[in-house]
Amino acid sequence: MMLYEENTTFRQVFTDGRKLLDDPQSAWMGYSVGKWEGDSLVVDTTGFNDRGWLDAFGHSHSEALHVTERFRRRDFGHIEVQITIDDPKIYTKVFTIEVTERLLPDSDVLENFCAENEKDGTHLVGK
């Protein structure tokens, strides 16, 4: 289970050996299966609907999106995440981005919905 503060969403990542479904019901977060390869958790996700964005800049995707994530704990306070995007309906080639997540000890996952009294839009870069 992965918990996100953004819109208080969650993802299920099945690690019981099952395979990706051939025709999963489309969903915002897709359908995810994970397995261990050495010290990395590798998560494959398909079954997305085509209504979401890849990022905060509004890069779109189609229902053909396949995301592969590799999570590796570098040390106690950091997880390296490699995200590979494959969506032949939208992008001409597969691409990968890498991010490093930091541990925030003694913190909570807070409820966060950006639906009421939204005032952040005017502060976004490029607006």
Beta strands, then each sheet from edge to edge (+ up, - down):
strand 1: 2-3
strand 2: 10-11
strand 3: 13-14
strand 4: 31-37
strand 5: 40-46
strand 6: 66-75
strand 7: 78-86
strand 8: 95-102
sheet 1: 1+ 2-
sheet 2: 3+ 4+ 5- 6+ 7- 8+
end
